[in-house]
Amino acid sequence: GQTAFRLRLYVAGHLPNSVLAEANLRRLCEAWVPDRYDIEVIDFLDDPAAALRDGVIVTPTLVRLAPEPRMVIIGTLADGESVARALGMAEAS
């Protein structure tokens, strides 16, 4: 079957960079791996313990849970193509 991407995005409330990162992530998933992704958004302000468990200390931070290996990308994910390549989506599409 097709590779499924499990992604966890840590944001800080509705700060501009957090909102931008989520929008960019959803757009790039739709562009590269439609129907093959799952995004979990965790608000650092609501659940700092979860962020610390994942080693996240700044937002926005994206964690790729699957496919292995785990990967972390920090920032607004503005350069969609670079992010897609880093995540392995370019190869999977």
CORBELUR-V771622 format. One record per helix or strand. SS is the DSSP state (helix for helix, strand for strand). FROM is the first residue (numbers start at 1). TO is the last residue. If there is no record, write none. Layout:
ss	from	to
SS	FROM	TO
SS	FROM	TO
This chain:
ss	from	to
strand	5	11
helix	16	32
strand	37	43
helix	48	53
strand	61	66
strand	71	74
helix	80	87
helix	89	92
